[in-house]
Amino acid sequence: MQLYPAIDMKNGQCVRLRQGAFADMTVYGTDPAQMALKWQEAGASFLHLVDLDGALAGRSVNEAAIRSILSSVSVPVQIGGGIRTEAAVEYMLSLGVQRVIIGTKAAEEPEFLKKLVDAFGADRVAAGIDAKNGMVAVHGWEQVSGISAVELCRKMKEYGVRHIVYTDISRDGMLTGPNVEATRRLREETGLDIIASGGVSCMQDLENLHEAGIPGAIIGKALYEGRIDLRAAVERFEQRNGELCI
């Protein structure tokens, strides 16, 4: 199971939200690049970045912090937040980002993901599917759409998408455990690379996801509050007999 330490950026700082609420934010550092390097040194093999300002603005906002992270670490990075044009995707990839996550645009214009997969390849693009009560939320989680997470995942598969970052917004930043059953259902019904996001609070949560056959998990607040030791988690879930197991 691939682990993704999360670095959420707002106003150039490293923050975490509760249930996606911008009014309920905790700042964990003023230097996202320093945080990225910390996670890399602790064993991270892939990082997950979110431009929270970008998610609301509909365009990349924290580019300076993103550039600084990319110049500081050697592990691959995926990023989401406000990336809604083909040119923006191409630009992020040109900076050195490994994979770009498309959220709002995936829900509102699913065909856009097919265009991106055709242009850049299935491994360079992911669909970010954020759900409230099973329904997809968009525009920085401020609005709920009329499409279900399962329905959108199936559509993404039709269009050649392989990677899905699935967030249960009710669990995000709450340390209450991920929605294992909903995530398992998406995995079983689509066969896609489902990356679970939201609610991971301890090693047992990761164990539950691993046992459910989930291929990836994003870890945020639990790392920042010391509830999960990243090095121990990487050794347990990514490495078997000294070999990387993704």
C-alpha positions in Angstrom: 0.0 0.0 0.0 1.4 3.3 -1.1 1.4 6.0 1.6 1.1 9.7 0.8 2.0 12.2 3.5 -0.2 15.3 2.9 0.9 18.9 2.7 -2.0 21.2 2.5 -1.0 24.8 1.7 -2.9 28.0 2.4 -1.3 31.5 2.3 2.1 29.8 1.8 1.7 27.9 5.1 1.3 24.2 5.9 -2.2 23.7 7.4 -4.9 21.2 8.1 -8.7 21.7 7.9 -11.5 20.0 9.7 -14.2 18.6 7.3 -12.9 20.9 4.6 -13.9 24.1 6.6 -11.6 27.0 5.9 -12.8 28.6 9.1 -11.6 25.6 11.1 -7.9 25.6 10.2 -4.7 24.7 12.1 -1.3 25.9 11.0 1.4 23.3 11.4 4.3 25.1 9.7 5.3 28.2 7.8 7.6 26.4 5.4 5.9 23.7 3.3 9.2 22.8 1.7 10.8 22.1 5.0 7.8 19.9 5.9 8.2 18.0 2.7 11.8 17.4 3.4 11.0 16.2 6.8 8.6 13.6 5.5 11.0 12.5 2.8 13.7 12.0 5.5 11.2 9.9 7.5 10.8 7.5 4.6 8.1 9.0 2.4 8.3 7.7 -1.2 5.5 9.9 -2.6 4.0 13.2 -1.4 0.5 14.6 -1.7 0.1 18.4 -2.0 -3.1 20.4 -2.0 -3.3 24.1 -2.9 -6.3 25.0 -0.8 -6.3 28.6 -2.0 -6.3 27.3 -5.5 -9.2 25.0 -4.9 -11.3 28.1 -4.1 -9.8 30.4 -6.7 -9.9 27.9 -9.5 -6.3 28.4 -10.4 -2.9 27.7 -8.8 -2.2 30.1 -6.0 0.7 28.7 -3.9 3.1 28.3 -6.8 6.1 29.6 -4.9 5.6 27.0 -2.2 5.1 24.3 -4.8 8.3 25.2 -6.6 10.2 25.2 -3.3 8.9 21.8 -2.4 9.9 20.4 -5.8 13.4 21.8 -5.6 13.8 20.4 -2.0 12.8 16.7 -2.4 13.6 13.9 -4.8 10.5 11.8 -4.3 7.6 12.0 -6.7 4.8 14.5 -5.9 1.1 14.7 -6.8 -0.9 17.9 -6.4 -4.5 19.0 -6.6 -6.3 22.3 -6.0 -7.6 24.7 -8.7 -6.1 22.9 -11.7 -8.9 23.2 -14.2 -7.3 23.6 -17.7 -5.1 21.5 -19.9 -2.5 24.3 -19.9 -2.4 24.3 -16.1 -1.9 20.5 -16.0 0.9 20.8 -18.6 2.5 23.6 -16.6 2.4 21.6 -13.3 4.0 18.6 -15.0 6.6 20.9 -16.5 7.6 22.0 -13.0 8.3 18.4 -12.0 5.0 17.3 -10.6 4.5 13.6 -11.1 0.8 13.5 -11.1 -1.9 16.1 -11.2 -5.3 15.7 -9.4 -8.4 17.1 -11.1 -11.4 17.5 -8.7 -14.1 20.0 -9.6 -13.6 19.7 -13.4 -13.8 15.9 -13.1 -17.3 16.2 -11.7 -18.5 19.0 -13.9 -16.8 18.0 -17.2 -15.8 14.3 -17.0 -14.8 14.3 -20.6 -11.9 16.7 -19.7 -10.2 13.8 -17.9 -10.3 11.7 -21.1 -8.6 14.5 -22.9 -5.9 14.7 -20.2 -5.3 11.0 -20.2 -4.9 11.0 -24.0 -2.5 14.0 -23.8 -0.3 13.1 -20.8 -0.9 9.4 -20.0 -3.0 7.7 -17.3 -0.2 7.8 -14.7 0.2 11.5 -14.8 -3.4 12.3 -14.1 -5.8 11.4 -11.2 -9.4 12.3 -10.5 -10.0 13.7 -7.1 -13.4 12.6 -5.9 -14.6 14.2 -2.7 -17.9 13.0 -1.3 -20.5 14.1 1.3 -22.9 11.4 2.1 -21.8 9.6 -1.1 -22.4 12.6 -3.4 -19.5 14.4 -5.1 -18.6 17.9 -3.7 -16.9 20.6 -5.8 -15.4 24.1 -5.6 -13.3 23.5 -2.5 -16.1 21.3 -1.0 -18.4 24.4 -0.9 -21.0 22.8 -3.2 -22.5 19.3 -3.6 -23.1 18.0 -7.1 -25.8 15.7 -8.3 -23.5 12.8 -9.1 -22.5 10.0 -6.8 -18.9 9.0 -6.1 -19.5 5.5 -7.5 -21.1 6.8 -10.7 -18.2 9.3 -11.3 -15.6 6.6 -10.6 -17.2 4.4 -13.3 -17.2 7.2 -15.7 -13.6 7.9 -15.0 -12.7 4.3 -15.7 -14.5 4.5 -19.1 -12.3 7.5 -19.9 -9.0 5.7 -19.1 -8.4 7.2 -15.7 -6.4 4.8 -13.4 -5.9 6.8 -10.2 -8.6 8.1 -7.9 -8.1 10.1 -4.7 -11.2 9.5 -2.7 -12.0 11.7 0.2 -14.9 11.3 2.6 -15.3 14.9 3.7 -17.1 14.0 6.9 -13.9 12.2 8.0 -11.3 14.7 6.8 -9.2 16.2 9.6 -11.4 14.5 12.2 -9.1 11.6 13.2 -12.2 9.3 13.3 -11.0 6.7 10.9 -11.4 6.5 7.1 -14.6 5.3 5.5 -13.3 1.8 4.8 -16.5 0.3 3.4 -17.2 3.1 0.9 -13.5 3.0 -0.2 -13.6 -0.8 -0.5 -16.8 -0.6 -2.6 -15.2 1.9 -5.0 -12.1 -0.4 -5.3 -14.2 -3.6 -5.8 -16.6 -2.0 -8.3 -14.0 -0.3 -10.5 -10.7 -2.0 -10.0 -9.0 1.4 -10.0 -6.1 2.6 -7.9 -8.2 4.1 -5.1 -6.2 6.3 -2.8 -8.1 6.8 0.5 -8.1 10.2 2.0 -9.7 11.6 5.2 -9.8 10.3 8.7 -6.7 8.2 9.1 -5.8 8.5 12.8 -3.6 5.6 13.7 -1.8 2.5 12.4 -4.9 0.4 12.9 -6.7 2.6 10.4 -4.0 1.9 7.9 -4.2 -1.8 8.7 -7.9 -1.7 8.0 -7.4 -0.1 4.6 -4.6 -2.5 3.8 -6.8 -5.5 4.7 -9.6 -4.1 2.6 -7.3 -4.2 -0.5 -7.0 -0.4 -0.8 -3.8 0.4 -2.7 -3.1 3.8 -1.3 -3.7 6.1 1.7 -3.1 9.8 2.4 -2.0 10.6 5.9 -2.4 14.2 7.2 -3.4 15.3 10.7 -2.3 12.0 12.3 1.3 12.7 11.1 1.3 16.3 12.3 0.0 15.4 15.7 2.4 12.4 16.2 -0.3 9.7 16.2 1.4 7.9 13.3 5.2 7.4 13.0 5.8 7.7 9.2 8.9 5.6 9.2 7.2 2.8 11.0 4.2 3.0 8.7 6.3 2.9 5.6 8.2 -0.2 6.9 4.9 -1.9 7.7 2.8 -1.1 4.7 5.2 -0.2 1.8 8.1 -2.6 2.4 8.1 -6.3 2.6 11.4 -8.1 3.1 13.3 -4.9 2.3 11.4 -4.5 -1.1 9.0 -1.7 -1.9 5.5 -3.1 -2.1 3.0 -0.8 -3.9 
